[in-house]
Amino acid sequence: MTIEALPSTSRHAASFTLGNKLFRVVWQVAWLLLARFTPPPLHGWRRAVLRLFGARIGRGTRIYASCRIWHPGNLVVGNGVLIGPNVRCYNQGRITIGDDAVISQDASLCASTHDVADPLFPLRLRPIEIGAHAWVAAEAFVGPGVKVGEGAVLGARGVAMRHLAAWTYFTGNPAMPLRPRQRKADAPTPPPRTPESPAAE
């Protein structure tokens, strides 16, 4: 399902169709009744509810009941992803999350903005992409149109308004690179021990 914002004719004009609004009312009621108060282990049930409303959710993904998803049809999630408690997916634009990524508690993903250069302040949809193996830490914010590279880390309460390079730690507001993140496969392995090697103390 592709969601498009309506063209602005005035500052008070609706940004989305009536059908879109009615769908979201039904969705919010359904999540409240079917998923919002389910115990944490019932990730499979919550995946099923999201898929029923149009989300594309991979295998083994864990989505907590307290997260808030604006429109499930605009959510694409890979395998083995974790979307933690109280995460806000404000996905007026599409949000795509790659395999084995982690979105920690209270983080926010915002895939839309307004054109401040236009006097009518029209809504602009700006999709977000979170790469595989990336981590958006607790209370961090990923802004409209941002691509978080594969394996990138956005530290707690960090604010990303520009693309984040792959396999790099970022922190702060605005997020700045701190140091490279070593891939597990690239980590140095200790030399094999021999009978003559002294034991580590």
VEXDREN-414245 format. One line per 8 residues: number of its first residue (from 0); for each residue x, y, z of N, C-alpha, C. Coordinates in Angstrom, 2 decimals. Example, Ala and Ser with C-alpha at 12.3 -4.5 7.8 and 13.67 -1.06 7.14 Angstrom:
<atoms>
0) 13.19 -5.69 7.80 12.30 -4.50 7.80 13.20 -3.30 7.80; 12.85 -2.25 7.08 13.67 -1.06 7.14 12.90 0.03 7.87
</atoms>
This chain:
<atoms>
0) 0.84 -1.19 0.00 0.00 0.00 0.00 0.88 1.24 0.00; 0.65 2.13 -0.95 1.39 3.38 -1.02 0.54 4.51 -0.47; 1.07 5.24 0.46 0.34 6.35 1.07 0.91 7.65 0.53; 0.05 8.51 0.04 0.46 9.81 -0.47 -0.25 10.90 0.31; 0.48 11.97 0.61 -0.13 13.13 1.25 -0.91 13.93 0.22; -2.02 14.49 0.61 -2.82 15.33 -0.28 -2.12 16.66 -0.50; -2.28 17.26 -1.69 -1.71 18.60 -1.90 -2.37 19.62 -1.00; -1.59 20.58 -0.53 -2.11 21.58 0.40 -2.80 22.70 -0.36
8) -4.02 22.99 0.05 -4.74 24.14 -0.50 -4.87 25.26 0.52; -4.65 24.91 1.78 -4.61 25.90 2.86 -3.86 25.28 4.02; -3.47 26.11 4.98 -2.73 25.59 6.12 -3.56 24.63 6.94; -4.88 24.71 6.83 -5.76 23.86 7.64 -6.34 22.71 6.84; -5.90 22.53 5.60 -6.43 21.44 4.78 -5.94 20.09 5.29; -6.75 19.06 5.06 -6.39 17.71 5.48 -5.18 17.21 4.69; -4.31 16.48 5.36 -3.12 15.93 4.71 -3.36 14.55 4.12; -4.42 13.84 4.59 -4.69 12.49 4.13 -6.18 12.34 3.86
16) -6.49 11.31 3.06 -7.87 11.07 2.66 -8.71 10.59 3.84; -10.02 10.67 3.66 -10.93 10.16 4.68 -10.75 8.66 4.85; -10.52 7.94 3.77 -10.29 6.50 3.87 -9.08 6.18 4.71; -8.02 6.96 4.54 -6.81 6.77 5.34 -7.12 6.99 6.82; -7.86 8.02 7.12 -8.19 8.32 8.52 -9.05 7.22 9.13; -10.03 6.73 8.38 -10.89 5.68 8.91 -10.10 4.39 9.13; -9.19 4.08 8.20 -8.34 2.90 8.38 -7.54 3.01 9.67; -6.98 4.19 9.92 -6.15 4.34 11.11 -6.97 4.26 12.40
24) -8.20 4.70 12.36 -9.07 4.53 13.53 -9.30 3.05 13.81; -9.63 2.30 12.76 -9.84 0.86 12.92 -8.56 0.18 13.42; -7.42 0.58 12.84 -6.14 0.01 13.24 -5.85 0.27 14.72; -6.03 1.49 15.17 -5.73 1.82 16.56 -6.63 1.06 17.52; -7.91 0.92 17.17 -8.82 0.16 18.02 -8.42 -1.31 18.04; -8.06 -1.84 16.87 -7.67 -3.25 16.79 -6.41 -3.52 17.62; -5.41 -2.64 17.50 -4.18 -2.85 18.29 -4.48 -2.76 19.78; -5.33 -1.82 20.16 -5.69 -1.68 21.57 -6.36 -2.94 22.10
32) -7.28 -3.50 21.33 -8.04 -4.65 21.80 -7.30 -5.97 21.65; -6.50 -6.09 20.59 -5.89 -7.37 20.26 -4.44 -7.52 20.71; -3.74 -6.40 20.92 -2.30 -6.51 21.14 -1.75 -5.67 22.27; -2.36 -4.54 22.54 -1.74 -3.57 23.46 -1.47 -4.13 24.85; -2.29 -5.04 25.32 -2.12 -5.55 26.67 -1.69 -7.02 26.69; -1.15 -7.49 25.58 -0.66 -8.87 25.54 0.67 -8.96 26.28; 0.96 -10.11 26.89 2.24 -10.27 27.62 3.42 -10.26 26.65; 4.60 -9.86 27.13 5.77 -9.73 26.25 6.08 -10.94 25.38
40) 5.95 -12.19 25.85 6.36 -13.31 24.99 5.51 -13.52 23.74; 4.34 -12.87 23.63 3.43 -13.14 22.51 3.81 -12.35 21.26; 5.08 -12.41 20.89 5.53 -11.66 19.71 4.90 -12.21 18.44; 4.72 -13.51 18.35 4.12 -14.11 17.16 2.71 -13.59 16.93; 1.94 -13.47 17.99 0.57 -12.94 17.87 0.59 -11.50 17.39; 1.48 -10.68 17.93 1.53 -9.28 17.50 2.02 -9.16 16.05; 2.94 -10.04 15.64 3.33 -10.05 14.23 2.12 -10.34 13.34; 1.30 -11.28 13.76 0.12 -11.65 12.98 -0.85 -10.49 12.86
48) -1.06 -9.75 13.95 -1.96 -8.60 13.91 -1.43 -7.54 12.95; -0.14 -7.27 13.03 0.45 -6.28 12.13 0.34 -6.70 10.67; 0.60 -7.97 10.39 0.49 -8.47 9.01 -0.94 -8.36 8.50; -1.89 -8.62 9.38 -3.31 -8.52 8.99 -3.64 -7.12 8.49; -2.98 -6.11 9.03 -3.25 -4.73 8.64 -2.23 -4.19 7.63; -1.47 -5.08 7.01 -0.67 -4.67 5.88 0.82 -4.55 6.11; 1.30 -4.72 7.34 2.74 -4.63 7.60 3.45 -5.85 7.03; 4.69 -5.66 6.61 5.54 -6.76 6.14 6.56 -7.04 7.24
56) 6.39 -8.15 7.94 7.18 -8.48 9.11 7.90 -9.80 8.88; 9.21 -9.82 9.10 10.00 -11.02 8.89 9.88 -12.03 10.03; 10.56 -13.14 9.85 10.53 -14.22 10.83 11.32 -13.84 12.08; 10.80 -14.26 13.21 11.53 -14.09 14.47 11.63 -12.67 14.98; 10.93 -11.76 14.37 10.97 -10.36 14.82 10.14 -10.21 16.09; 10.67 -9.42 17.01 9.99 -9.17 18.29 9.54 -7.71 18.34; 8.25 -7.50 18.48 7.67 -6.16 18.55 6.86 -6.08 19.83; 7.22 -5.15 20.69 6.56 -5.07 22.00 5.21 -4.37 21.90
64) 4.34 -4.73 22.84 2.95 -4.28 22.78 2.79 -2.78 22.95; 3.73 -2.15 23.63 3.58 -0.71 23.92 4.10 0.19 22.80; 4.67 -0.40 21.73 5.14 0.45 20.64 3.94 1.06 19.91; 4.18 2.18 19.24 3.11 2.90 18.54 3.48 2.99 17.06; 2.61 2.46 16.23 2.83 2.43 14.79 1.70 3.18 14.11; 2.05 4.25 13.40 1.04 5.13 12.81 0.22 4.42 11.74; 0.89 3.70 10.84 0.19 2.99 9.76 0.96 1.71 9.43; 0.42 0.55 9.76 1.15 -0.71 9.54 1.48 -0.95 8.07
72) 0.67 -0.44 7.13 0.96 -0.63 5.73 2.22 0.06 5.26; 2.75 0.95 6.08 3.98 1.67 5.75 5.17 1.16 6.56; 5.08 -0.07 7.04 6.15 -0.64 7.85 6.66 -1.93 7.20; 7.97 -1.97 6.94 8.63 -3.15 6.37 9.76 -3.52 7.32; 9.70 -4.72 7.88 10.65 -5.15 8.91 11.22 -6.50 8.49; 12.54 -6.65 8.60 13.21 -7.88 8.22 13.12 -8.96 9.29; 13.99 -9.95 9.17 14.02 -11.07 10.10 14.84 -10.72 11.35; 14.41 -11.24 12.49 15.19 -11.12 13.70 15.33 -9.73 14.26
80) 14.42 -8.85 13.94 14.47 -7.46 14.41 13.85 -7.37 15.80; 14.33 -6.42 16.59 13.71 -6.11 17.88 13.24 -4.66 17.86; 11.95 -4.45 18.10 11.37 -3.11 18.28 10.87 -3.07 19.71; 11.57 -2.32 20.55 11.38 -2.38 21.99 10.18 -1.62 22.52; 10.01 -1.64 23.84 8.88 -0.98 24.47 8.85 0.52 24.20; 7.66 1.02 23.94 7.39 2.46 23.78 8.09 3.09 22.58; 8.54 2.28 21.63 9.09 2.83 20.39 7.96 3.48 19.60; 8.26 4.64 19.01 7.27 5.33 18.19 7.70 5.30 16.73
88) 6.93 4.59 15.91 7.14 4.57 14.47 6.12 5.50 13.84; 6.52 6.74 13.63 5.62 7.73 13.04 5.79 7.63 11.53; 5.21 6.57 10.96 5.50 6.20 9.58 4.43 6.68 8.61; 4.25 8.01 8.57 3.47 8.57 7.48 4.18 8.28 6.16; 5.51 8.41 6.15 6.33 7.86 5.08 6.77 6.46 5.48; 7.23 5.69 4.51 7.59 4.30 4.78 8.81 4.20 5.69; 8.76 3.26 6.62 9.91 2.91 7.46 10.31 1.48 7.14; 11.58 1.30 6.78 12.11 -0.02 6.46 13.24 -0.34 7.44
96) 13.16 -1.50 8.07 14.15 -1.92 9.06 14.74 -3.25 8.62; 16.07 -3.29 8.48 16.75 -4.48 7.97 16.91 -5.58 9.01; 17.35 -6.72 8.54 17.49 -7.91 9.39 18.37 -7.64 10.61; 17.93 -8.17 11.75 18.70 -8.18 13.00 19.01 -6.79 13.54; 18.27 -5.79 13.10 18.43 -4.45 13.68 17.70 -4.38 15.02; 18.10 -3.42 15.84 17.48 -3.22 17.17 17.05 -1.76 17.29; 15.79 -1.57 17.64 15.26 -0.25 17.96 14.90 -0.30 19.44; 15.69 0.36 20.27 15.54 0.22 21.73 14.39 1.06 22.27
104) 14.11 0.84 23.54 12.95 1.44 24.19 12.95 2.96 24.07; 11.74 3.49 23.82 11.48 4.93 23.77 12.14 5.66 22.61; 12.70 4.92 21.65 13.24 5.57 20.45 12.10 6.04 19.56; 12.41 7.02 18.70 11.40 7.57 17.78 11.94 7.56 16.36; 11.12 7.08 15.43 11.43 7.12 14.01 10.35 7.98 13.34; 10.75 9.10 12.75 9.78 10.06 12.20 10.02 10.21 10.71; 9.09 9.70 9.89 9.30 9.65 8.44 8.48 10.70 7.69; 8.30 11.86 8.28 7.62 12.96 7.59 8.04 14.28 8.20
112) 7.81 15.35 7.45 8.14 16.69 7.92 7.24 17.68 7.20; 7.49 18.96 7.37 6.73 20.00 6.69 7.69 20.91 5.93; 7.22 21.42 4.81 8.02 22.33 3.99 7.92 23.73 4.57; 8.94 24.13 5.33 8.88 25.41 6.02 9.07 26.58 5.05; 9.53 26.30 3.82 9.69 27.38 2.84 8.38 27.74 2.16; 7.38 26.87 2.30 6.07 27.10 1.68 5.13 27.72 2.72; 4.48 28.84 2.40 3.58 29.47 3.38 2.45 28.55 3.84; 2.09 27.55 3.02 1.02 26.62 3.41 1.53 25.49 4.30
120) 2.84 25.41 4.50 3.42 24.43 5.43 3.00 23.00 5.08; 3.09 22.59 3.80 2.59 21.26 3.40 3.41 20.12 3.99; 2.73 19.00 4.18 3.38 17.79 4.68 4.24 17.18 3.59; 5.42 16.71 3.97 6.31 16.01 3.05 6.68 14.66 3.66; 6.45 13.59 2.90 6.77 12.24 3.37 8.21 11.92 3.01; 8.99 11.48 4.00 10.41 11.22 3.81 10.73 9.85 4.41; 10.80 8.80 3.60 11.02 7.44 4.12 12.33 7.31 4.90; 12.32 6.42 5.87 13.49 6.11 6.70 13.92 4.68 6.40
128) 15.23 4.47 6.35 15.78 3.13 6.19 16.77 2.86 7.32; 16.54 1.77 8.04 17.46 1.31 9.08 18.13 0.05 8.56; 19.46 0.08 8.43 20.17 -1.04 7.84 20.22 -2.27 8.74; 20.55 -3.39 8.13 20.71 -4.63 8.88 21.79 -4.47 9.94; 21.54 -5.07 11.11 22.49 -5.10 12.23 22.70 -3.72 12.87; 21.92 -2.73 12.48 22.05 -1.41 13.11 21.37 -1.41 14.47; 21.73 -0.42 15.28 21.13 -0.27 16.61 20.80 1.19 16.84; 19.52 1.47 17.05 19.05 2.78 17.47 18.77 2.66 18.96
136) 19.62 3.28 19.78 19.58 3.05 21.23 18.44 3.82 21.89; 18.31 3.63 23.20 17.18 4.15 23.97 17.02 5.66 23.81; 15.78 6.07 23.53 15.37 7.48 23.46 16.03 8.25 22.32; 16.65 7.54 21.38 17.24 8.21 20.23 16.15 8.60 19.24; 16.49 9.54 18.33 15.53 10.05 17.34 16.16 9.96 15.96; 15.43 9.33 15.04 15.85 9.27 13.64 14.88 10.12 12.83; 15.40 11.13 12.16 14.56 12.10 11.49 14.16 11.72 10.08; 13.34 12.55 9.45 12.80 12.26 8.12 13.88 12.07 7.07
144) 13.71 11.03 6.26 14.59 10.78 5.14 15.96 10.22 5.48; 16.21 9.90 6.73 17.54 9.44 7.15 17.72 7.96 6.82; 18.92 7.63 6.39 19.33 6.24 6.20 20.39 5.91 7.24; 20.09 4.95 8.08 21.05 4.46 9.06 21.74 3.26 8.43; 23.04 3.37 8.20 23.77 2.35 7.47 23.83 1.02 8.18; 24.17 0.00 7.45 24.31 -1.34 8.02 25.28 -1.32 9.19; 24.86 -1.88 10.31 25.73 -1.99 11.48 26.00 -0.70 12.22; 25.41 0.42 11.79 25.62 1.69 12.49 24.94 1.67 13.84
152) 25.47 2.46 14.79 24.89 2.59 16.13 24.62 4.07 16.39; 23.38 4.39 16.75 23.01 5.72 17.21 22.82 5.64 18.72; 23.71 6.29 19.47 23.71 6.16 20.92 22.47 6.73 21.57; 22.31 6.41 22.86 21.14 6.82 23.62 20.93 8.32 23.53; 19.70 8.71 23.23 19.27 10.10 23.10 19.96 10.85 21.97; 20.63 10.13 21.08 21.21 10.75 19.90 20.12 11.19 18.93; 20.43 12.18 18.10 19.48 12.72 17.13 20.13 12.67 15.74; 19.58 11.83 14.87 20.12 11.68 13.52 19.22 12.41 12.53
160) 19.73 13.50 11.96 19.02 14.23 10.94 19.70 14.11 9.58; 20.83 13.41 9.55 21.53 13.10 8.31 21.87 11.61 8.29; 22.23 11.12 7.11 22.54 9.70 6.98 23.70 9.31 7.91; 23.62 8.09 8.44 24.67 7.56 9.32 25.45 6.49 8.56; 26.76 6.63 8.54 27.61 5.70 7.81 27.57 4.31 8.44; 27.78 3.30 7.62 27.75 1.92 8.09 28.87 1.64 9.08; 28.60 0.74 10.02 29.57 0.22 10.98 30.35 1.34 11.68; 29.58 2.31 12.17 30.16 3.45 12.89 29.28 3.78 14.08
168) 29.91 4.14 15.21 29.17 4.63 16.38 28.92 6.12 16.22; 27.68 6.54 16.48 27.31 7.95 16.48 26.69 8.31 17.81; 26.91 9.54 18.24 26.31 9.99 19.49 26.08 11.49 19.43; 25.17 11.98 20.28 24.96 13.41 20.42 23.82 13.96 19.58; 23.63 15.29 19.72 22.60 16.04 19.00 23.21 17.32 18.43; 23.44 17.35 17.10 23.18 16.29 16.13 24.20 15.16 16.25; 23.81 13.98 15.76 24.68 12.81 15.88 25.98 13.01 15.11; 27.09 12.72 15.79 28.42 12.84 15.20 29.14 11.49 15.34
176) 29.98 11.14 14.36 30.70 9.87 14.45 31.68 9.87 15.61; 31.68 8.79 16.35 32.56 8.65 17.51 33.75 7.75 17.19; 33.47 6.58 16.65 34.54 5.65 16.27 33.94 4.55 15.42; 34.77 3.83 14.68 34.24 2.70 13.90 33.71 1.61 14.83; 32.76 0.88 14.35 32.25 -0.29 15.07 32.83 -1.53 14.41; 33.49 -2.32 15.18 34.12 -3.51 14.64 33.08 -4.60 14.41; 33.10 -5.15 13.22 32.22 -6.27 12.93 32.70 -7.50 13.69; 31.77 -8.29 14.16 32.15 -9.48 14.93 33.03 -10.40 14.10
184) 32.73 -10.51 12.81 33.52 -11.40 11.95 34.94 -10.89 11.76; 35.15 -9.55 11.97 36.47 -8.97 11.77 37.29 -8.91 13.06; 36.68 -9.29 14.17 37.39 -9.19 15.45 38.60 -10.10 15.44; 39.73 -9.62 15.98 40.93 -10.47 15.98 40.73 -11.68 16.88; 41.25 -12.80 16.45 41.14 -14.02 17.24 42.48 -14.28 17.92; 42.47 -14.69 19.18 43.72 -14.94 19.88 44.46 -16.11 19.27; 45.78 -16.09 19.33 46.54 -17.22 18.77 46.27 -18.48 19.57; 46.36 -19.62 18.93 46.11 -20.88 19.66 47.16 -21.08 20.75
192) 46.71 -21.61 21.87 47.62 -21.87 22.97 48.47 -23.11 22.70; 49.69 -23.06 23.12 50.57 -24.22 23.03 50.92 -24.64 24.44; 51.47 -25.84 24.59 51.85 -26.28 25.95 52.85 -25.33 26.61; 53.63 -24.59 25.81 54.62 -23.69 26.39 54.03 -22.33 26.72; 52.80 -22.05 26.21 52.24 -20.71 26.45 51.81 -20.58 27.91; 52.15 -19.43 28.54 51.71 -19.24 29.92 50.21 -19.04 29.99; 49.58 -19.57 31.01 48.14 -19.41 31.17 47.85 -17.97 31.56; 46.70 -17.46 31.06 46.29 -16.09 31.42 45.88 -16.06 32.87
200) 46.28 -15.01 33.55 45.94 -14.89 34.96 44.69 -14.04 35.11
</atoms>
